[in-house]
Amino acid sequence: MSSAIQQSLYYAAGLVLMKGVSFIMLPIVAGALSTTDYGELDLWLSILNVGGIILGFGLIEALYKQAGEAKGSAFDTLNSTATIQQLIIAVCALIAAVPIGLVVLSTWTEISYTDFILVALTLIVSCAINMPLTWLRLIDNARLFFLLTSSKAVIQASLTFAFLSYGLGLTGVLLSGLISSLYLATLLLFKQWSAISFTWDAHIAKQMRHYGLPLIFSGSLLFIAAGAERWILAATVGLESLAQYAIAMQFALIVAFLCEPLTLWWFPKRFQILNELNGKAKTVRIAETICHTTIWFAMSIALFAPIIIDNWFPSRYHEASQWIPWLALGIAFKQISHTLTTGCYIEKQPKIVLKINSIMAVAALIGFTLSSLLFGIQGVVIAFVLLYALRVYLFDRASQKRLALNHHYSQLTLHLILVVSFITLNHLSPTFLLAGWLLQTALFSFWLIQNWRPKTKDTCNSIHTDTIAKRL
């Protein structure tokens, strides 16, 4: 087995294990927490997400960019500088957390002191994890990457189960996250410290900060476009409705998880394939296959996820099942918008990506706020779908202006109309969704066979010509 395939298998196994453990724990955590506590947990997780973007400072992307040219001791200096800089950021965050915490806790008195401290410490400890994990990927040590991250997931799940059994509730879930993060950070830093010589290069550190600053802004915009609705829901309709939305979104995100094997292969390869003979035609065929597959994944989740909700989750969460089909469709639009962006990255500085993300952030804030105030959770769900449909349009138009590709938009449109129609009819009877999925599966299978079957025309012609020649 080649090294590249072996590395990929380790990463894939780690991804499946971590996602699998998370999925198994979902009904356990939801069953142990009230809808209000689960809604609060979702808000804490969103803070960890946006906090990770800010404290990450774009150093991972900066390290990836510079590591390709660094060899030997220069490579070690680059990695050690990145780790030290991330630890400095962690110390600064720890100092800043004290006055920030005093302001937050005195302003919002309903927030638990213990929960706030646990989340803040988890966020800060995460800073110590980022760079060593990136270093493991750069040196192709996928085996250790798999062992450490997978063991962290198992430890966190075990601690969560134990703490919930002891009645610690939301605080127990947050505590398990902190302990497992401390475990991973300690092992990673020890491994990196023992493997390379730690030195500091101020010039490299400055270059990394300069490269990372715009990425903080861009990442924050992405969070606004894809996470602000949680805070808006909590403020307008309450934590209980947020809990329904959060559970539904967990299932909808399975669409993105199912797409990862395709996108992890395609994104690094797309420009290489584009530059091959008939590269544009190959690019169109692969991109459209990913798009149609994504839509099929969304329909599959729309059909089967509500069954899991109704049978595995307490009745207080059953409302979430009605939102899953629409949120899965929204996630499908999000994945398609990533797939149809090849032309946007042709330029040396893809400023159009930042512009579109800025537009989407503003549209998300306005759309989610108005829809939540007017229609509650239903309005937010529909706004989510429409916003990501808009994202598909904006990115595809921008991409086509820079790289004209002959996509079969009519086929994609008909596929989407089919899915939207049956999801809409699902409110009348679940049988419609099953019928739609069966029809979609049959048509999608036929399309795959037609699109990917070997081209035999030239071969048949040559055989026919040879036969005639022999007879003559």
LINVEN-V88707 format. One record per backbone hydrogen bond with DSSP energy under -0.5 kcal/mol. CO is the residue of the C=O (numbers start at 1). NH is the residue of the N-H. If there is no record, write none. Layout:
co:CO nh:NH
co:CO nh:NH
This chain:
co:2 nh:6
co:3 nh:7
co:4 nh:8
co:5 nh:9
co:6 nh:10
co:7 nh:11
co:8 nh:12
co:9 nh:13
co:10 nh:14
co:11 nh:15
co:12 nh:16
co:13 nh:17
co:14 nh:18
co:15 nh:19
co:16 nh:20
co:17 nh:21
co:18 nh:22
co:19 nh:23
co:20 nh:24
co:21 nh:25
co:22 nh:26
co:23 nh:27
co:24 nh:28
co:25 nh:29
co:26 nh:30
co:27 nh:31
co:28 nh:32
co:29 nh:33
co:34 nh:38
co:35 nh:39
co:36 nh:40
co:37 nh:41
co:38 nh:42
co:39 nh:43
co:40 nh:44
co:41 nh:45
co:42 nh:46
co:43 nh:47
co:44 nh:48
co:45 nh:49
co:46 nh:50
co:47 nh:51
co:48 nh:52
co:49 nh:53
co:50 nh:54
co:51 nh:55
co:52 nh:56
co:53 nh:57
co:54 nh:57
co:56 nh:59
co:58 nh:62
co:59 nh:63
co:60 nh:64
co:61 nh:65
co:62 nh:66
co:63 nh:67
co:64 nh:68
co:66 nh:69
co:66 nh:70
co:67 nh:70
co:71 nh:74
co:71 nh:75
co:72 nh:76
co:73 nh:77
co:74 nh:78
co:75 nh:79
co:76 nh:80
co:77 nh:81
co:78 nh:82
co:79 nh:83
co:80 nh:84
co:81 nh:85
co:82 nh:86
co:83 nh:87
co:84 nh:88
co:85 nh:89
co:86 nh:90
co:87 nh:91
co:88 nh:92
co:89 nh:93
co:90 nh:94
co:91 nh:95
co:92 nh:96
co:93 nh:97
co:94 nh:98
co:95 nh:98
co:95 nh:99
co:96 nh:100
co:97 nh:101
co:98 nh:102
co:99 nh:103
co:100 nh:104
co:101 nh:105
co:102 nh:106
co:103 nh:107
co:104 nh:108
co:107 nh:109
co:108 nh:111
co:112 nh:116
co:113 nh:117
co:114 nh:118
co:115 nh:119
co:116 nh:120
co:117 nh:121
co:118 nh:122
co:119 nh:123
co:120 nh:124
co:121 nh:125
co:122 nh:126
co:123 nh:127
co:124 nh:127
co:124 nh:128
co:125 nh:128
co:126 nh:129
co:126 nh:130
co:127 nh:131
co:129 nh:133
co:130 nh:134
co:131 nh:135
co:132 nh:136
co:133 nh:137
co:134 nh:138
co:135 nh:139
co:136 nh:141
co:137 nh:140
co:140 nh:142
co:141 nh:145
co:142 nh:146
co:143 nh:147
co:144 nh:148
co:145 nh:149
co:146 nh:150
co:147 nh:151
co:148 nh:152
co:149 nh:153
co:150 nh:154
co:151 nh:155
co:152 nh:156
co:153 nh:157
co:154 nh:158
co:155 nh:159
co:156 nh:160
co:157 nh:161
co:158 nh:162
co:159 nh:163
co:160 nh:164
co:161 nh:165
co:162 nh:166
co:163 nh:168
co:164 nh:167
co:168 nh:171
co:168 nh:172
co:169 nh:173
co:170 nh:174
co:171 nh:175
co:172 nh:176
co:173 nh:177
co:174 nh:178
co:175 nh:179
co:176 nh:180
co:177 nh:181
co:178 nh:182
co:179 nh:183
co:180 nh:184
co:181 nh:185
co:182 nh:186
co:183 nh:187
co:184 nh:188
co:185 nh:189
co:186 nh:190
co:187 nh:191
co:188 nh:192
co:189 nh:193
co:190 nh:194
co:191 nh:195
co:192 nh:196
co:196 nh:198
co:197 nh:199
co:200 nh:202
co:201 nh:205
co:202 nh:206
co:203 nh:207
co:204 nh:208
co:205 nh:209
co:206 nh:210
co:207 nh:211
co:208 nh:212
co:209 nh:213
co:210 nh:214
co:211 nh:215
co:212 nh:216
co:213 nh:216
co:213 nh:217
co:214 nh:218
co:215 nh:219
co:216 nh:220
co:217 nh:221
co:218 nh:222
co:219 nh:223
co:220 nh:224
co:221 nh:225
co:222 nh:226
co:223 nh:227
co:223 nh:228
co:224 nh:228
co:227 nh:230
co:227 nh:231
co:228 nh:232
co:229 nh:233
co:230 nh:234
co:231 nh:235
co:232 nh:236
co:233 nh:237
co:233 nh:238
co:238 nh:242
co:239 nh:243
co:240 nh:244
co:241 nh:245
co:242 nh:246
co:243 nh:247
co:244 nh:248
co:245 nh:249
co:246 nh:250
co:247 nh:251
co:248 nh:252
co:249 nh:253
co:251 nh:254
co:252 nh:255
co:253 nh:257
co:254 nh:258
co:255 nh:259
co:256 nh:260
co:257 nh:260
co:259 nh:262
co:259 nh:263
co:260 nh:264
co:261 nh:265
co:262 nh:266
co:263 nh:267
co:265 nh:269
co:266 nh:269
co:266 nh:270
co:269 nh:273
co:270 nh:274
co:271 nh:275
co:273 nh:276
co:276 nh:279
co:278 nh:282
co:279 nh:283
co:280 nh:284
co:281 nh:285
co:282 nh:286
co:283 nh:287
co:284 nh:288
co:285 nh:289
co:286 nh:290
co:287 nh:291
co:288 nh:292
co:289 nh:293
co:290 nh:294
co:291 nh:295
co:292 nh:296
co:293 nh:297
co:294 nh:298
co:295 nh:299
co:296 nh:300
co:297 nh:301
co:298 nh:302
co:299 nh:303
co:300 nh:304
co:301 nh:305
co:304 nh:307
co:304 nh:308
co:305 nh:309
co:306 nh:310
co:307 nh:311
co:308 nh:312
co:308 nh:313
co:309 nh:313
co:314 nh:317
co:315 nh:318
co:317 nh:320
co:318 nh:321
co:319 nh:322
co:320 nh:323
co:320 nh:324
co:321 nh:325
co:323 nh:327
co:324 nh:328
co:325 nh:329
co:326 nh:330
co:327 nh:331
co:328 nh:332
co:329 nh:333
co:330 nh:334
co:331 nh:335
co:332 nh:336
co:333 nh:337
co:334 nh:338
co:335 nh:339
co:336 nh:340
co:338 nh:341
co:339 nh:342
co:341 nh:344
co:341 nh:345
co:342 nh:345
co:343 nh:346
co:348 nh:350
co:349 nh:351
co:350 nh:353
co:350 nh:354
co:351 nh:355
co:352 nh:356
co:353 nh:357
co:354 nh:358
co:355 nh:359
co:356 nh:360
co:357 nh:361
co:358 nh:362
co:359 nh:363
co:360 nh:364
co:361 nh:365
co:362 nh:366
co:363 nh:367
co:364 nh:368
co:365 nh:369
co:366 nh:370
co:367 nh:371
co:368 nh:372
co:369 nh:373
co:370 nh:374
co:371 nh:375
co:372 nh:376
co:375 nh:378
co:375 nh:379
co:376 nh:380
co:377 nh:381
co:378 nh:382
co:379 nh:383
co:380 nh:384
co:381 nh:385
co:382 nh:386
co:383 nh:387
co:384 nh:388
co:385 nh:389
co:386 nh:390
co:387 nh:391
co:388 nh:392
co:389 nh:393
co:390 nh:394
co:391 nh:395
co:392 nh:396
co:393 nh:397
co:394 nh:398
co:395 nh:399
co:396 nh:400
co:397 nh:401
co:398 nh:402
co:399 nh:402
co:399 nh:403
co:403 nh:405
co:405 nh:407
co:407 nh:409
co:408 nh:411
co:408 nh:412
co:409 nh:413
co:410 nh:414
co:411 nh:415
co:412 nh:416
co:413 nh:417
co:414 nh:418
co:415 nh:419
co:416 nh:420
co:417 nh:421
co:418 nh:422
co:419 nh:423
co:420 nh:424
co:421 nh:425
co:422 nh:426
co:424 nh:427
co:425 nh:428
co:425 nh:429
co:429 nh:432
co:429 nh:433
co:430 nh:434
co:431 nh:435
co:432 nh:436
co:433 nh:437
co:434 nh:438
co:435 nh:439
co:436 nh:440
co:437 nh:441
co:438 nh:442
co:439 nh:443
co:440 nh:444
co:441 nh:445
co:442 nh:446
co:443 nh:447
co:444 nh:448
co:445 nh:449
co:446 nh:450
co:447 nh:451
co:448 nh:452
co:449 nh:453
co:454 nh:456
co:456 nh:460
co:457 nh:461
co:458 nh:462
co:459 nh:463
co:460 nh:464
co:461 nh:465
co:462 nh:466
co:463 nh:467
co:464 nh:468
co:465 nh:469
co:466 nh:470
co:467 nh:471
co:468 nh:472
